[in-house]
Amino acid sequence: MHIDQILADFFQQIKATSLAEWLAVGFGILQVWFAKANKPINYLFGIFGILISIYALFFAKLYGEIVLNMYYLLMSIYGWIYWEQNSNQSQAISTSTKKDWIVVLMICFIGFNIFYFGLIHVTDSDVPLWDALVSCTAWAGMWLLAKRKIENWILLNISNLMAIPLLYHKGLLLFAALTLFLFVMAFFGYFNWKRLLKREFTYVAQPSSN
């Protein structure tokens, strides 16, 4: 496919994009922006974006994606409550423990099997393996984000990296471009959280003045 054809398809998709899709994309960008800054309000924008996405997906009859977004909704509500309850801790951001990584592996394993076999037996998906890998790593990344673990950006970017060519393969160029933007933003999010984490460690390590 030539570059002019790609651009033509891209702009054609932009013209065909509904208001609900634009709003969902906009709220998704705002969530990542505020998550990068370590602000609990990121979940408010995330919840709005998810609800609008569910609305749009229902009329598109993408019921598997609705199930995935329902999980995102539950994790967003949990994450918002968790962040607010721990907002006064001296170190809100932390690194993943061995127990956290065990949970991550369990989420990936269980999530992959649910999606893979569900896509094979319930849907007519032509990319069940690819789609399942994108979904299960996103599940794990969302859990780490809710727990305010810095490694969430790594898991989310693994999912984004696999999702970009998948969306392109499906002809969803606008969403592929959005995912590329989120991929870049996740790098900034990781290094910003790393800076905040280092600052918190430095503050805790300072001797008391009393």
Secondary structure, DSSP 8 states (H G I E B T S, - for coil): --HHHHHHHHHHHHHH--HHHHHHHHHHHHHHHHHHTT-TTHHHHHHHHHHHHHHHHHHTT-HHHHHHHHHHHHHHHHHHHHHHHTTTSS---B---HHHHHHHHHHHHHHHHHHHHHHHHHS--S-HHHHHHHHHHHHHHHHHHHTTBTTHHHHHHHHHHHHHHHHHHTT-HHHHHHHHHHHHHHHHHHHHHHHHHHHHHHHHHS----
